[in-house]
Amino acid sequence: MARKNYSAEQIIVMLRKIEVLCGQGKPIVEAVKAQGITENGPVE
């Protein structure tokens, strides 16, 4: 599966949305997954 390349602006928007979700009491792991970010192993 190909990696997505995000612009700096897209990353900032995602981080702000995650921050809002965490402020609403959602755990960080759930907030990150809600943004479509998944945990991957090391890239070889």
mmCIF entry with sequence, helices, sheets and N, C-alpha, C, O atoms, coordinates in Angstrom:
data_MODEL
# 
_entry.id   MODEL 
# 
_entity.id                         1 
_entity.type                       polymer 
_entity.pdbx_number_of_molecules   1 
# 
_entity_poly.entity_id                      1 
_entity_poly.type                           'polypeptide(L)' 
_entity_poly.nstd_linkage                   no 
_entity_poly.nstd_monomer                   no 
_entity_poly.pdbx_seq_one_letter_code       MARKNYSAEQIIVMLRKIEVLCGQGKPIVEAVKAQGITENGPVE 
_entity_poly.pdbx_seq_one_letter_code_can   MARKNYSAEQIIVMLRKIEVLCGQGKPIVEAVKAQGITENGPVE 
_entity_poly.pdbx_strand_id                 A 
# 
loop_
_entity_poly_seq.entity_id 
_entity_poly_seq.num 
_entity_poly_seq.mon_id 
_entity_poly_seq.hetero 
1 1  MET n 
1 2  ALA n 
1 3  ARG n 
1 4  LYS n 
1 5  ASN n 
1 6  TYR n 
1 7  SER n 
1 8  ALA n 
1 9  GLU n 
1 10 GLN n 
1 11 ILE n 
1 12 ILE n 
1 13 VAL n 
1 14 MET n 
1 15 LEU n 
1 16 ARG n 
1 17 LYS n 
1 18 ILE n 
1 19 GLU n 
1 20 VAL n 
1 21 LEU n 
1 22 CYS n 
1 23 GLY n 
1 24 GLN n 
1 25 GLY n 
1 26 LYS n 
1 27 PRO n 
1 28 ILE n 
1 29 VAL n 
1 30 GLU n 
1 31 ALA n 
1 32 VAL n 
1 33 LYS n 
1 34 ALA n 
1 35 GLN n 
1 36 GLY n 
1 37 ILE n 
1 38 THR n 
1 39 GLU n 
1 40 ASN n 
1 41 GLY n 
1 42 PRO n 
1 43 VAL n 
1 44 GLU n 
# 
_struct_asym.id          A 
_struct_asym.entity_id   1 
# 
loop_
_struct_conf.conf_type_id 
_struct_conf.id 
_struct_conf.pdbx_PDB_helix_id 
_struct_conf.beg_label_comp_id 
_struct_conf.beg_label_asym_id 
_struct_conf.beg_label_seq_id 
_struct_conf.pdbx_beg_PDB_ins_code 
_struct_conf.end_label_comp_id 
_struct_conf.end_label_asym_id 
_struct_conf.end_label_seq_id 
_struct_conf.pdbx_end_PDB_ins_code 
_struct_conf.beg_auth_comp_id 
_struct_conf.beg_auth_asym_id 
_struct_conf.beg_auth_seq_id 
_struct_conf.end_auth_comp_id 
_struct_conf.end_auth_asym_id 
_struct_conf.end_auth_seq_id 
_struct_conf.pdbx_PDB_helix_class 
_struct_conf.details 
_struct_conf.pdbx_PDB_helix_length 
HELX_P HELX_P1 AA1 ALA A 8  ? GLY A 23 ? ALA A 8  GLY A 23 1 ? 16 
HELX_P HELX_P2 AA2 ILE A 28 ? ALA A 34 ? ILE A 28 ALA A 34 1 ? 7  
# 
_struct_conf_type.id          HELX_P 
_struct_conf_type.criteria    ? 
_struct_conf_type.reference   ? 
# 
loop_
_atom_site.group_PDB 
_atom_site.id 
_atom_site.type_symbol 
_atom_site.label_atom_id 
_atom_site.label_alt_id 
_atom_site.label_comp_id 
_atom_site.label_asym_id 
_atom_site.label_entity_id 
_atom_site.label_seq_id 
_atom_site.pdbx_PDB_ins_code 
_atom_site.Cartn_x 
_atom_site.Cartn_y 
_atom_site.Cartn_z 
_atom_site.occupancy 
_atom_site.B_iso_or_equiv 
_atom_site.pdbx_formal_charge 
_atom_site.auth_seq_id 
_atom_site.auth_comp_id 
_atom_site.auth_asym_id 
_atom_site.auth_atom_id 
_atom_site.pdbx_PDB_model_num 
ATOM 1   N N  . MET A 1 1  ? 0.839   -1.168 0.000  1.00 0.00 ? 1  MET A N  1 
ATOM 2   C CA . MET A 1 1  ? 0.000   0.000  0.000  1.00 0.00 ? 1  MET A CA 1 
ATOM 3   C C  . MET A 1 1  ? 0.892   1.242  0.000  1.00 0.00 ? 1  MET A C  1 
ATOM 4   O O  . MET A 1 1  ? 1.874   1.307  0.740  1.00 0.00 ? 1  MET A O  1 
ATOM 5   N N  . ALA A 1 2  ? 0.553   2.204  -0.814 1.00 0.00 ? 2  ALA A N  1 
ATOM 6   C CA . ALA A 1 2  ? 1.366   3.401  -0.949 1.00 0.00 ? 2  ALA A CA 1 
ATOM 7   C C  . ALA A 1 2  ? 1.146   4.348  0.231  1.00 0.00 ? 2  ALA A C  1 
ATOM 8   O O  . ALA A 1 2  ? 0.053   4.417  0.792  1.00 0.00 ? 2  ALA A O  1 
ATOM 9   N N  . ARG A 1 3  ? 2.192   5.067  0.592  1.00 0.00 ? 3  ARG A N  1 
ATOM 10  C CA . ARG A 1 3  ? 2.095   6.064  1.661  1.00 0.00 ? 3  ARG A CA 1 
ATOM 11  C C  . ARG A 1 3  ? 1.526   7.344  1.096  1.00 0.00 ? 3  ARG A C  1 
ATOM 12  O O  . ARG A 1 3  ? 1.767   7.688  -0.061 1.00 0.00 ? 3  ARG A O  1 
ATOM 13  N N  . LYS A 1 4  ? 0.766   8.048  1.919  1.00 0.00 ? 4  LYS A N  1 
ATOM 14  C CA . LYS A 1 4  ? 0.237   9.345  1.523  1.00 0.00 ? 4  LYS A CA 1 
ATOM 15  C C  . LYS A 1 4  ? 1.218   10.420 1.949  1.00 0.00 ? 4  LYS A C  1 
ATOM 16  O O  . LYS A 1 4  ? 1.801   10.343 3.031  1.00 0.00 ? 4  LYS A O  1 
ATOM 17  N N  . ASN A 1 5  ? 1.397   11.396 1.125  1.00 0.00 ? 5  ASN A N  1 
ATOM 18  C CA . ASN A 1 5  ? 2.220   12.547 1.476  1.00 0.00 ? 5  ASN A CA 1 
ATOM 19  C C  . ASN A 1 5  ? 1.287   13.706 1.790  1.00 0.00 ? 5  ASN A C  1 
ATOM 20  O O  . ASN A 1 5  ? 0.529   14.153 0.930  1.00 0.00 ? 5  ASN A O  1 
ATOM 21  N N  . TYR A 1 6  ? 1.346   14.190 3.023  1.00 0.00 ? 6  TYR A N  1 
ATOM 22  C CA . TYR A 1 6  ? 0.490   15.277 3.452  1.00 0.00 ? 6  TYR A CA 1 
ATOM 23  C C  . TYR A 1 6  ? 1.270   16.581 3.453  1.00 0.00 ? 6  TYR A C  1 
ATOM 24  O O  . TYR A 1 6  ? 2.465   16.603 3.746  1.00 0.00 ? 6  TYR A O  1 
ATOM 25  N N  . SER A 1 7  ? 0.581   17.670 3.123  1.00 0.00 ? 7  SER A N  1 
ATOM 26  C CA . SER A 1 7  ? 1.211   18.984 3.194  1.00 0.00 ? 7  SER A CA 1 
ATOM 27  C C  . SER A 1 7  ? 1.238   19.429 4.651  1.00 0.00 ? 7  SER A C  1 
ATOM 28  O O  . SER A 1 7  ? 0.550   18.855 5.495  1.00 0.00 ? 7  SER A O  1 
ATOM 29  N N  . ALA A 1 8  ? 2.021   20.436 4.936  1.00 0.00 ? 8  ALA A N  1 
ATOM 30  C CA . ALA A 1 8  ? 2.123   20.952 6.303  1.00 0.00 ? 8  ALA A CA 1 
ATOM 31  C C  . ALA A 1 8  ? 0.767   21.446 6.794  1.00 0.00 ? 8  ALA A C  1 
ATOM 32  O O  . ALA A 1 8  ? 0.425   21.257 7.961  1.00 0.00 ? 8  ALA A O  1 
ATOM 33  N N  . GLU A 1 9  ? -0.003  22.074 5.915  1.00 0.00 ? 9  GLU A N  1 
ATOM 34  C CA . GLU A 1 9  ? -1.318  22.583 6.288  1.00 0.00 ? 9  GLU A CA 1 
ATOM 35  C C  . GLU A 1 9  ? -2.265  21.447 6.657  1.00 0.00 ? 9  GLU A C  1 
ATOM 36  O O  . GLU A 1 9  ? -3.029  21.565 7.615  1.00 0.00 ? 9  GLU A O  1 
ATOM 37  N N  . GLN A 1 10 ? -2.223  20.355 5.910  1.00 0.00 ? 10 GLN A N  1 
ATOM 38  C CA . GLN A 1 10 ? -3.082  19.211 6.197  1.00 0.00 ? 10 GLN A CA 1 
ATOM 39  C C  . GLN A 1 10 ? -2.731  18.584 7.548  1.00 0.00 ? 10 GLN A C  1 
ATOM 40  O O  . GLN A 1 10 ? -3.619  18.170 8.293  1.00 0.00 ? 10 GLN A O  1 
ATOM 41  N N  . ILE A 1 11 ? -1.460  18.517 7.854  1.00 0.00 ? 11 ILE A N  1 
ATOM 42  C CA . ILE A 1 11 ? -1.013  17.953 9.126  1.00 0.00 ? 11 ILE A CA 1 
ATOM 43  C C  . ILE A 1 11 ? -1.489  18.827 10.286 1.00 0.00 ? 11 ILE A C  1 
ATOM 44  O O  . ILE A 1 11 ? -1.956  18.311 11.302 1.00 0.00 ? 11 ILE A O  1 
ATOM 45  N N  . ILE A 1 12 ? -1.374  20.139 10.138 1.00 0.00 ? 12 ILE A N  1 
ATOM 46  C CA . ILE A 1 12 ? -1.800  21.063 11.187 1.00 0.00 ? 12 ILE A CA 1 
ATOM 47  C C  . ILE A 1 12 ? -3.296  20.930 11.445 1.00 0.00 ? 12 ILE A C  1 
ATOM 48  O O  . ILE A 1 12 ? -3.731  20.927 12.596 1.00 0.00 ? 12 ILE A O  1 
ATOM 49  N N  . VAL A 1 13 ? -4.086  20.819 10.377 1.00 0.00 ? 13 VAL A N  1 
ATOM 50  C CA . VAL A 1 13 ? -5.536  20.663 10.534 1.00 0.00 ? 13 VAL A CA 1 
ATOM 51  C C  . VAL A 1 13 ? -5.854  19.373 11.284 1.00 0.00 ? 13 VAL A C  1 
ATOM 52  O O  . VAL A 1 13 ? -6.695  19.372 12.182 1.00 0.00 ? 13 VAL A O  1 
ATOM 53  N N  . MET A 1 14 ? -5.194  18.282 10.925 1.00 0.00 ? 14 MET A N  1 
ATOM 54  C CA . MET A 1 14 ? -5.420  17.005 11.610 1.00 0.00 ? 14 MET A CA 1 
ATOM 55  C C  . MET A 1 14 ? -5.059  17.105 13.089 1.00 0.00 ? 14 MET A C  1 
ATOM 56  O O  . MET A 1 14 ? -5.810  16.634 13.943 1.00 0.00 ? 14 MET A O  1 
ATOM 57  N N  . LEU A 1 15 ? -3.918  17.712 13.396 1.00 0.00 ? 15 LEU A N  1 
ATOM 58  C CA . LEU A 1 15 ? -3.486  17.846 14.784 1.00 0.00 ? 15 LEU A CA 1 
ATOM 59  C C  . LEU A 1 15 ? -4.459  18.699 15.597 1.00 0.00 ? 15 LEU A C  1 
ATOM 60  O O  . LEU A 1 15 ? -4.712  18.407 16.766 1.00 0.00 ? 15 LEU A O  1 
ATOM 61  N N  . ARG A 1 16 ? -5.004  19.750 14.985 1.00 0.00 ? 16 ARG A N  1 
ATOM 62  C CA . ARG A 1 16 ? -5.976  20.591 15.687 1.00 0.00 ? 16 ARG A CA 1 
ATOM 63  C C  . ARG A 1 16 ? -7.253  19.816 15.976 1.00 0.00 ? 16 ARG A C  1 
ATOM 64  O O  . ARG A 1 16 ? -7.829  19.949 17.056 1.00 0.00 ? 16 ARG A O  1 
ATOM 65  N N  . LYS A 1 17 ? -7.703  19.001 15.013 1.00 0.00 ? 17 LYS A N  1 
ATOM 66  C CA . LYS A 1 17 ? -8.903  18.187 15.234 1.00 0.00 ? 17 LYS A CA 1 
ATOM 67  C C  . LYS A 1 17 ? -8.668  17.172 16.348 1.00 0.00 ? 17 LYS A C  1 
ATOM 68  O O  . LYS A 1 17 ? -9.551  16.932 17.171 1.00 0.00 ? 17 LYS A O  1 
ATOM 69  N N  . ILE A 1 18 ? -7.480  16.580 16.371 1.00 0.00 ? 18 ILE A N  1 
ATOM 70  C CA . ILE A 1 18 ? -7.144  15.628 17.430 1.00 0.00 ? 18 ILE A CA 1 
ATOM 71  C C  . ILE A 1 18 ? -7.127  16.333 18.777 1.00 0.00 ? 18 ILE A C  1 
ATOM 72  O O  . ILE A 1 18 ? -7.611  15.788 19.770 1.00 0.00 ? 18 ILE A O  1 
ATOM 73  N N  . GLU A 1 19 ? -6.576  17.535 18.818 1.00 0.00 ? 19 GLU A N  1 
ATOM 74  C CA . GLU A 1 19 ? -6.531  18.298 20.066 1.00 0.00 ? 19 GLU A CA 1 
ATOM 75  C C  . GLU A 1 19 ? -7.937  18.601 20.585 1.00 0.00 ? 19 GLU A C  1 
ATOM 76  O O  . GLU A 1 19 ? -8.181  18.531 21.789 1.00 0.00 ? 19 GLU A O  1 
ATOM 77  N N  . VAL A 1 20 ? -8.860  18.935 19.686 1.00 0.00 ? 20 VAL A N  1 
ATOM 78  C CA . VAL A 1 20 ? -10.242 19.209 20.088 1.00 0.00 ? 20 VAL A CA 1 
ATOM 79  C C  . VAL A 1 20 ? -10.885 17.954 20.658 1.00 0.00 ? 20 VAL A C  1 
ATOM 80  O O  . VAL A 1 20 ? -11.552 18.012 21.691 1.00 0.00 ? 20 VAL A O  1 
ATOM 81  N N  . LEU A 1 21 ? -10.691 16.822 19.993 1.00 0.00 ? 21 LEU A N  1 
ATOM 82  C CA . LEU A 1 21 ? -11.272 15.569 20.477 1.00 0.00 ? 21 LEU A CA 1 
ATOM 83  C C  . LEU A 1 21 ? -10.719 15.205 21.854 1.00 0.00 ? 21 LEU A C  1 
ATOM 84  O O  . LEU A 1 21 ? -11.463 14.744 22.719 1.00 0.00 ? 21 LEU A O  1 
ATOM 85  N N  . CYS A 1 22 ? -9.431  15.409 22.057 1.00 0.00 ? 22 CYS A N  1 
ATOM 86  C CA . CYS A 1 22 ? -8.824  15.121 23.366 1.00 0.00 ? 22 CYS A CA 1 
ATOM 87  C C  . CYS A 1 22 ? -9.372  16.070 24.423 1.00 0.00 ? 22 CYS A C  1 
ATOM 88  O O  . CYS A 1 22 ? -9.570  15.674 25.572 1.00 0.00 ? 22 CYS A O  1 
ATOM 89  N N  . GLY A 1 23 ? -9.615  17.301 24.048 1.00 0.00 ? 23 GLY A N  1 
ATOM 90  C CA . GLY A 1 23 ? -10.191 18.268 24.973 1.00 0.00 ? 23 GLY A CA 1 
ATOM 91  C C  . GLY A 1 23 ? -11.610 17.896 25.376 1.00 0.00 ? 23 GLY A C  1 
ATOM 92  O O  . GLY A 1 23 ? -12.083 18.297 26.439 1.00 0.00 ? 23 GLY A O  1 
ATOM 93  N N  . GLN A 1 24 ? -12.282 17.138 24.536 1.00 0.00 ? 24 GLN A N  1 
ATOM 94  C CA . GLN A 1 24 ? -13.637 16.687 24.831 1.00 0.00 ? 24 GLN A CA 1 
ATOM 95  C C  . GLN A 1 24 ? -13.632 15.399 25.652 1.00 0.00 ? 24 GLN A C  1 
ATOM 96  O O  . GLN A 1 24 ? -14.689 14.840 25.944 1.00 0.00 ? 24 GLN A O  1 
ATOM 97  N N  . GLY A 1 25 ? -12.442 14.931 26.024 1.00 0.00 ? 25 GLY A N  1 
ATOM 98  C CA . GLY A 1 25 ? -12.330 13.772 26.892 1.00 0.00 ? 25 GLY A CA 1 
ATOM 99  C C  . GLY A 1 25 ? -12.067 12.459 26.181 1.00 0.00 ? 25 GLY A C  1 
ATOM 100 O O  . GLY A 1 25 ? -12.049 11.408 26.822 1.00 0.00 ? 25 GLY A O  1 
ATOM 101 N N  . LYS A 1 26 ? -11.863 12.494 24.879 1.00 0.00 ? 26 LYS A N  1 
ATOM 102 C CA . LYS A 1 26 ? -11.591 11.267 24.135 1.00 0.00 ? 26 LYS A CA 1 
ATOM 103 C C  . LYS A 1 26 ? -10.107 10.898 24.307 1.00 0.00 ? 26 LYS A C  1 
ATOM 104 O O  . LYS A 1 26 ? -9.247  11.777 24.239 1.00 0.00 ? 26 LYS A O  1 
ATOM 105 N N  . PRO A 1 27 ? -9.800  9.626  24.527 1.00 0.00 ? 27 PRO A N  1 
ATOM 106 C CA . PRO A 1 27 ? -8.396  9.217  24.636 1.00 0.00 ? 27 PRO A CA 1 
ATOM 107 C C  . PRO A 1 27 ? -7.627  9.525  23.339 1.00 0.00 ? 27 PRO A C  1 
ATOM 108 O O  . PRO A 1 27 ? -8.208  9.533  22.254 1.00 0.00 ? 27 PRO A O  1 
ATOM 109 N N  . ILE A 1 28 ? -6.350  9.771  23.462 1.00 0.00 ? 28 ILE A N  1 
ATOM 110 C CA . ILE A 1 28 ? -5.529  10.140 22.306 1.00 0.00 ? 28 ILE A CA 1 
ATOM 111 C C  . ILE A 1 28 ? -5.600  9.077  21.213 1.00 0.00 ? 28 ILE A C  1 
ATOM 112 O O  . ILE A 1 28 ? -5.705  9.403  20.031 1.00 0.00 ? 28 ILE A O  1 
ATOM 113 N N  . VAL A 1 29 ? -5.544  7.811  21.607 1.00 0.00 ? 29 VAL A N  1 
ATOM 114 C CA . VAL A 1 29 ? -5.557  6.727  20.625 1.00 0.00 ? 29 VAL A CA 1 
ATOM 115 C C  . VAL A 1 29 ? -6.829  6.778  19.785 1.00 0.00 ? 29 VAL A C  1 
ATOM 116 O O  . VAL A 1 29 ? -6.774  6.628  18.564 1.00 0.00 ? 29 VAL A O  1 
ATOM 117 N N  . GLU A 1 30 ? -7.969  6.989  20.429 1.00 0.00 ? 30 GLU A N  1 
ATOM 118 C CA . GLU A 1 30 ? -9.234  7.055  19.700 1.00 0.00 ? 30 GLU A CA 1 
ATOM 119 C C  . GLU A 1 30 ? -9.309  8.305  18.825 1.00 0.00 ? 30 GLU A C  1 
ATOM 120 O O  . GLU A 1 30 ? -9.822  8.246  17.707 1.00 0.00 ? 30 GLU A O  1 
ATOM 121 N N  . ALA A 1 31 ? -8.808  9.421  19.317 1.00 0.00 ? 31 ALA A N  1 
ATOM 122 C CA . ALA A 1 31 ? -8.831  10.668 18.548 1.00 0.00 ? 31 ALA A CA 1 
ATOM 123 C C  . ALA A 1 31 ? -7.983  10.545 17.295 1.00 0.00 ? 31 ALA A C  1 
ATOM 124 O O  . ALA A 1 31 ? -8.364  11.034 16.231 1.00 0.00 ? 31 ALA A O  1 
ATOM 125 N N  . VAL A 1 32 ? -6.836  9.895  17.420 1.00 0.00 ? 32 VAL A N  1 
ATOM 126 C CA . VAL A 1 32 ? -5.949  9.723  16.270 1.00 0.00 ? 32 VAL A CA 1 
ATOM 127 C C  . VAL A 1 32 ? -6.586  8.790  15.243 1.00 0.00 ? 32 VAL A C  1 
ATOM 128 O O  . VAL A 1 32 ? -6.546  9.063  14.043 1.00 0.00 ? 32 VAL A O  1 
ATOM 129 N N  . LYS A 1 33 ? -7.173  7.690  15.714 1.00 0.00 ? 33 LYS A N  1 
ATOM 130 C CA . LYS A 1 33 ? -7.833  6.763  14.797 1.00 0.00 ? 33 LYS A CA 1 
ATOM 131 C C  . LYS A 1 33 ? -9.023  7.416  14.104 1.00 0.00 ? 33 LYS A C  1 
ATOM 132 O O  . LYS A 1 33 ? -9.313  7.098  12.951 1.00 0.00 ? 33 LYS A O  1 
ATOM 133 N N  . ALA A 1 34 ? -9.717  8.326  14.791 1.00 0.00 ? 34 ALA A N  1 
ATOM 134 C CA . ALA A 1 34 ? -10.851 9.027  14.205 1.00 0.00 ? 34 ALA A CA 1 
ATOM 135 C C  . ALA A 1 34 ? -10.413 9.875  13.006 1.00 0.00 ? 34 ALA A C  1 
ATOM 136 O O  . ALA A 1 34 ? -11.211 10.148 12.110 1.00 0.00 ? 34 ALA A O  1 
ATOM 137 N N  . GLN A 1 35 ? -9.145  10.289 12.995 1.00 0.00 ? 35 GLN A N  1 
ATOM 138 C CA . GLN A 1 35 ? -8.611  11.078 11.893 1.00 0.00 ? 35 GLN A CA 1 
ATOM 139 C C  . GLN A 1 35 ? -8.058  10.203 10.766 1.00 0.00 ? 35 GLN A C  1 
ATOM 140 O O  . GLN A 1 35 ? -7.560  10.714 9.763  1.00 0.00 ? 35 GLN A O  1 
ATOM 141 N N  . GLY A 1 36 ? -8.147  8.889  10.936 1.00 0.00 ? 36 GLY A N  1 
ATOM 142 C CA . GLY A 1 36 ? -7.691  7.980  9.896  1.00 0.00 ? 36 GLY A CA 1 
ATOM 143 C C  . GLY A 1 36 ? -6.221  7.656  9.956  1.00 0.00 ? 36 GLY A C  1 
ATOM 144 O O  . GLY A 1 36 ? -5.655  7.136  8.995  1.00 0.00 ? 36 GLY A O  1 
ATOM 145 N N  . ILE A 1 37 ? -5.594  7.961  11.083 1.00 0.00 ? 37 ILE A N  1 
ATOM 146 C CA . ILE A 1 37 ? -4.175  7.667  11.243 1.00 0.00 ? 37 ILE A CA 1 
ATOM 147 C C  . ILE A 1 37 ? -4.054  6.315  11.931 1.00 0.00 ? 37 ILE A C  1 
ATOM 148 O O  . ILE A 1 37 ? -4.644  6.093  12.988 1.00 0.00 ? 37 ILE A O  1 
ATOM 149 N N  . THR A 1 38 ? -3.292  5.420  11.330 1.00 0.00 ? 38 THR A N  1 
ATOM 150 C CA . THR A 1 38 ? -3.147  4.090  11.888 1.00 0.00 ? 38 THR A CA 1 
ATOM 151 C C  . THR A 1 38 ? -1.715  3.857  12.363 1.00 0.00 ? 38 THR A C  1 
ATOM 152 O O  . THR A 1 38 ? -0.784  4.542  11.941 1.00 0.00 ? 38 THR A O  1 
ATOM 153 N N  . GLU A 1 39 ? -1.563  2.888  13.237 1.00 0.00 ? 39 GLU A N  1 
ATOM 154 C CA . GLU A 1 39 ? -0.248  2.550  13.760 1.00 0.00 ? 39 GLU A CA 1 
ATOM 155 C C  . GLU A 1 39 ? 0.375   1.510  12.842 1.00 0.00 ? 39 GLU A C  1 
ATOM 156 O O  . GLU A 1 39 ? -0.200  0.442  12.630 1.00 0.00 ? 39 GLU A O  1 
ATOM 157 N N  . ASN A 1 40 ? 1.530   1.812  12.305 1.00 0.00 ? 40 ASN A N  1 
ATOM 158 C CA . ASN A 1 40 ? 2.251   0.890  11.420 1.00 0.00 ? 40 ASN A CA 1 
ATOM 159 C C  . ASN A 1 40 ? 3.585   0.527  12.011 1.00 0.00 ? 40 ASN A C  1 
ATOM 160 O O  . ASN A 1 40 ? 4.127   1.249  12.848 1.00 0.00 ? 40 ASN A O  1 
ATOM 161 N N  . GLY A 1 41 ? 4.105   -0.581 11.579 1.00 0.00 ? 41 GLY A N  1 
ATOM 162 C CA . GLY A 1 41 ? 5.428   -0.992 11.993 1.00 0.00 ? 41 GLY A CA 1 
ATOM 163 C C  . GLY A 1 41 ? 6.483   -0.190 11.253 1.00 0.00 ? 41 GLY A C  1 
ATOM 164 O O  . GLY A 1 41 ? 6.151   0.698  10.469 1.00 0.00 ? 41 GLY A O  1 
ATOM 165 N N  . PRO A 1 42 ? 7.751   -0.493 11.493 1.00 0.00 ? 42 PRO A N  1 
ATOM 166 C CA . PRO A 1 42 ? 8.823   0.237  10.826 1.00 0.00 ? 42 PRO A CA 1 
ATOM 167 C C  . PRO A 1 42 ? 8.787   0.037  9.316  1.00 0.00 ? 42 PRO A C  1 
ATOM 168 O O  . PRO A 1 42 ? 8.456   -1.043 8.827  1.00 0.00 ? 42 PRO A O  1 
ATOM 169 N N  . VAL A 1 43 ? 9.128   1.076  8.600  1.00 0.00 ? 43 VAL A N  1 
ATOM 170 C CA . VAL A 1 43 ? 9.160   1.032  7.134  1.00 0.00 ? 43 VAL A CA 1 
ATOM 171 C C  . VAL A 1 43 ? 10.532  0.533  6.710  1.00 0.00 ? 43 VAL A C  1 
ATOM 172 O O  . VAL A 1 43 ? 11.553  1.061  7.150  1.00 0.00 ? 43 VAL A O  1 
ATOM 173 N N  . GLU A 1 44 ? 10.556  -0.458 5.876  1.00 0.00 ? 44 GLU A N  1 
ATOM 174 C CA . GLU A 1 44 ? 11.837  -1.028 5.426  1.00 0.00 ? 44 GLU A CA 1 
ATOM 175 C C  . GLU A 1 44 ? 12.109  -0.680 3.990  1.00 0.00 ? 44 GLU A C  1 
ATOM 176 O O  . GLU A 1 44 ? 13.139  -1.073 3.443  1.00 0.00 ? 44 GLU A O  1 
# 
